[in-house]
């Protein structure tokens, strides 16, 4: 129940000032996504960012129109969803006694809910909030896999890593940090991790 209240608080905070005018990069997102599909796909080849965010935003434009608030709403929802995702991640990686683990997880979620930078970027009509959510989920499923070695968790990790790369190229550094984590603390899992990373490379070749 507590995490629901923290998430609702984070959602409300992200609604504040969400109706202000679009700035330059946000306007670029709107212009690019507004292009007809046959024009949009070739234009994305020359963009600094991968195509998935623009393609996922396109269906929403027919609903949001030119309303700044509605255009930003998906990012705000995604930003708010990152709060319970972080809560689950912290619960997974911390080993202390159960009560303390829940307290630390709630504290982490509350700090993210109140974080001014995360609030700001959740309101932007850009891919940053989605990238943050995917990064959190990738760490969550990796941590679950390291604990139980269930194939479904590493498959979810691989899928989210691919989606993350197609959303924001710099998410590759998340994978680098995960490699460093395994090298330092989970060397026995490196071989299996490498196998799933080859799948990641295969799906990212396009």
Secondary structure, 3 states (H helix, E strand, C coil): CHHHHHHHHHHHHHHCCCCCCCCHHHHHHHHHHHCCHHHHHHHHCCCCCCCHHHHHHHHHHHHHCCCHHHHHHHHHHHHHHHHHHHHHHHHHHCCCCHHHHHHHHHHHHHHHHHCHHHHHHHCCCCCHHHHHHHHHHHHHHHHHHHHHCCHHHHHHHHHHHHHHHHHCHHHHHHHHHHHHHHHHHCHHHHHHHHHHHHHHHHHHCC
